[in-house]
Amino acid sequence: MSTIPRSTNHSLRAILPGILILAFLLSAAGCSNIPGGGAASHNFWANITGQSGDACSFDRLTGQTDVHLTQGDSCYFTTHTPLEYLDDLRMHPMSHVLVIDVPRDWITPADVEHLMQQIDSTEPAAPVVSPLSSYRPFNQTSTVGNEALYLIEGYRAGKYPPALCSLHYFHPDKDEVRSWWEAYGRWNYPEEREAIRLIKEAYPDLKGYPADTFPVKSIRTERAPEGWYVAFIQEGSGVPIISARCYCVGNDRNITLTGTANQSVMVMVPEFSPKTCK
């Protein structure tokens, strides 16, 4: 993630007219659900203009106090666990919570175990929205179960929040989540997309995979008892495969380069084995 510089009150006042104009244009274009008045509208403008307050408080995230528009701007997530946060969402169902990021590894496997027990809860809770989203869930409530699923998705995706809003942009499949939990989550094994993400984090030059532009870049995976085998493949036009790099992401999340193919490979991509790199 790129780091957005922290704004000061002085610089915020300097750019305030531009922000207000942008907000007006978004509202006029139908990109924002900012109402014309009432408490929700007041909270939105309070969040833009900024007020004093405790940076570690939950109120900061609801727009009741200071502005929260930059990464690392609130220390709430360094002083509260995901379960305490979920309880705060439950205690403030009529608010909407602004979150741009949380500390890395904030949601732990132990947290997910407890969150799985909450996914069926229909108790009202505050929805979560990124300040980067034009959509604002004013006068809408989420549920404890939905926000637990949103946290679980954040754990699986390696970032929270995992989408711009826990209501408008998030459509969880509880059956899929339960299947993931039984196969991977309960045992703290990496799933396929986590294995791919871990390799890309370790080897940034692979972040361009997959891609449809020539040369076409694709990813193939193969599950084994010891972990995931992953191949990053460059496809050719005259030959099926130009090159490939193969890795194993173990159940312990250690990454091992298992093979490379740096010359034309006369094997069709669907027949290429990530495990043997052939």
N, C-alpha and C positions, 0 to 999 in steps of 0.2 A: 504494500500500500504506500502511496505517496503521502508525505506529511504536509499538512496544510499549516502555514505559519500561524502562530497564536495572534489573535487580534487584540489590540489595546483599546481602551475606551476612547482615546483620542482619535485613533485611526478609524474606529467604527463611526464616530460622529462625522468624520470627514467624508465617508462614503455612504452615509445614511441616505442622502437624496437619491443616489443611484439605486440603492436597494429598494426604496419606496416605489420608485418608478418601475423597477423590474417586477415588484410584487403586483403593482396595479396592472401592468401589461399581462402578466400571467393570469390574473383574475379575469381580465376582460376577454382573454383568449379561451377561457374555460379550462385552463390547466390547473386551477387551484380551487379548492372548496372552502375558501375563506369567507365566512359569513359577514354580513354588513354590520353586525353589532353583537352585543351580549358578551358574556364572560369568556367564551371561546375566542371571540375576536380580540378581546382585550389581552388574553394570554398570548395570542400570536404576535401582536404588536409589542407587547412587553418583551417577548423573546427576541424580537429584532432590535429594539432600542437598548435593551439591557437594563438590569436593575442590580443592586447589590445583593449578595446572598452567600451562603455557605456552599463552596464548590463541591463539597462531599455530600450534600443533602440530596434526597430524592426530588425535592421541589425544583432543584436546578434542572432536572431532566424533563419536568413537566412544563417548563416555561414560566413557572411562577416567580422565579428570581432572575439570576443573571443569564446572559446569552450563552448558548452551548452550540457552537458552530464549527469548532476545530477539533482535530484529533487530540486525544489526551487532555481535553479541556476540563473534564470533570474527574475528580479523584473518587467519585462514588464507587466505581468498579474496582478500585484497589482496596476499598474498605468494606465491601459487601460481597457476599457469595451469590451465585446464581439463584439459589433457593430463597435467600433474603430478598433479592431483587424481584423474583416472582411473587413473593408475598406482598411487596410494595405495589406491584401492579394490581394485585387483588384488592388492596386497600384503597386504591384510587381509580376505580373503574370509569369514572367520567372524565378523566384526564387523557391526554395523549402524550406519550413519552418520546422525547427526541434523543436519539443515540446515533453517533457517527462511527464509533468503534469501541472495542473493549480490549483490555490487555491480552496478549497472546497466551493461549492455554488457560484462560480464565474459567472456561467451562471444562471440568474434569470428567473422566469416566465415572467417578463416584457420584458426581452431580447428575449425570445422565441417568444413572440407575434410579435416582429419586424422581427425576423429571418424568420418566416413563410411567410412574405411578399416578401422574397427574393428567395424562393426555386425554382422558375421558371426562374431565371436569367441565361442567357447563357454568360454573360460577363466574359472574362478570369480572372482567379485568381490563386494565388500560391497554389500548393498542399501542404498538411501537412503530415509530416512523423515523426515517433518516432525514436530517435537515436538507439533504440533497434532493428529496422528493418534492415534486410540485403538488402531490396529493396530500391532503391533510384530513385525517379521520375525525372531524369535528362532530360532536353529538353522536358518536358511535362508540360502542363498547365491544371489546373482544371477550374471550373467555380464558380462564386459567389453563384449560386444556390446549387451546390454540397457541397461547404464549409459551407453554411448555414445549410444544412441538416446534415453535419458532426457535427456541433456545437449542433444542436437539439438532435442528437443521443447521444452526450456527456452528455447533460442535462438529457436525459432519462436513460442513463446507470449509471449515478452518477460519471462519470470520463471522462476527456478529455485529450488527444484524446481517442476515444472509440475503435480504431483499430490501427494497425501498420502504415497504410498509408491511406489517404483519397481517393486515386485512386485505387491502386492494391487490397486492402483488404476490400474495402467499396463499397457496392452495394445497395443504398437506394431504397426504394419503396415509391414514393411520395404519392400514393393513401393511403397506410397504414398510413403514417405520417399525412395526412389530416384527416383520420378517427380518429386517436389517438387525434389529436388536438380538434376535435369537441366533442369527448366523455370525454376527461380527461384534456388535456393541457389547453384549454380555461378557464376551471373552476379551474385549479390548483388542480385537484384531483389526487391522486396516481393511476398509472396503476398497473396491476398485478405484473409485474417484479419489479417495485419499491417497492411495498408492501413486496414482498419476500426479497428484498435486505435490506430494513429497519429492518426487523425482524432479519436477519442474523447479521447485524451490532450491534444490541442491544444484541443479544445472540450468541456470537461467536461459541459456541459448536454446532450450527446448520449449520455451513458453509459446513459441509460434505454432506448436502442434495442437490440434490438427489444422489444416488449411487447404482450401480448394484451389488456390492459385498455383501455377506451375513453378517448380515441381510440386506436385500434390504431396502433402504431408499427412500421414495417418498414424493412428495408435492402435496397436493390437495388444490384448491382454489374455492371460491364461492363469487360472487359479490352481494352486497346488496346496497340499497340506502345510507346507512350510511358508507359504505367503503368495504374493502375486508376481508373475513374470510379465514384464511390460516391454514392448518393442516400439520404438519411434522410427517410422519408416518414411523414406523419400521415394516416391513412386516415379517411374520413368514413362516415356512415351514409346520408345523403341524396345525397352526391356521392362519387365514388370516392376523391378525394384532397383533403384540406383544405389542406395545405402541404407543401413539400419544400425541402431544402437539398442542393445537389450540389457535390461536390468532386472534384478530381483529385489522386491521389497518384502522383507521377512515379516513374520507376525510380530516381531519385536521392533519393526519399523526401520531397521537398518537397511541401507541401500547398497547393493553390490552390482558392479558392472559385470555382466555375464558373457558378453560377446559383442562383436561388431562385424558388419559386412560393408566394406568400403569399396566394393566393386560391383559390377552388374550381377544381380542374382536372378537366375532364370527360374524363379518360383513365383507363382501367382500369389498376390497378397493374401487372399483367404487361406492359402495353404502354408503360409509362412508361420513358423512356430516361435513365439516369443521365448519359450523355454530353451530351445536348442539354438535359437538365432539362425535358423536355416529354413 
